[in-house]
Amino acid sequence: MNIKPLADRVLILPTPAEEVTATGIIIPDSAKEKPLKGKVIAAGNGTKDEEMILKEGDEVLYGKYAGTEVQLDGEKYMIMRQSDVLAIIG
């Protein structure tokens, strides 16, 4: 895949939602929470007003309604502004 987000945007591969609870109950797709964690796959260069802090490989947390879902090469990704990312993990 060859994609480069523009300005202050990042491309994130969401971590899959849990499908089975600790008690073994399988949760249907309609009841699953949207993943709030993922890995940065690509990042833009930032803008003149906002330096790009995120880099490829960062594990991040993002808001429930942040970004736009895109499908590339059969895989679902999220593309969002750096300001929609809440935190870097680790």
HUTANOR-V357346 format. One record per residue. D_FIRST is the distance of its C-alpha to the first C-alpha in Angstrom with 1 decimal. Layout:
D_FIRST
D_FIRST
//
This chain:
0.0
3.8
6.3
9.7
12.4
15.8
19.1
19.8
16.9
14.7
11.8
13.3
12.8
16.4
18.6
20.1
23.6
26.5
27.8
31.1
33.7
36.0
38.6
36.3
36.1
32.9
31.7
30.6
27.3
29.5
31.1
28.1
27.5
24.2
22.4
23.3
21.4
17.7
15.5
14.0
10.2
10.5
13.8
15.4
18.4
21.1
24.0
27.4
28.9
26.4
24.9
21.5
22.6
19.5
17.0
13.9
15.3
18.2
19.6
20.9
23.3
23.0
25.5
25.9
25.3
22.9
19.8
18.2
16.3
13.2
11.5
7.9
7.5
11.0
10.6
12.7
12.1
14.7
14.6
18.0
20.2
21.0
24.5
23.6
22.7
26.0
25.7
23.9
24.8
26.3
//
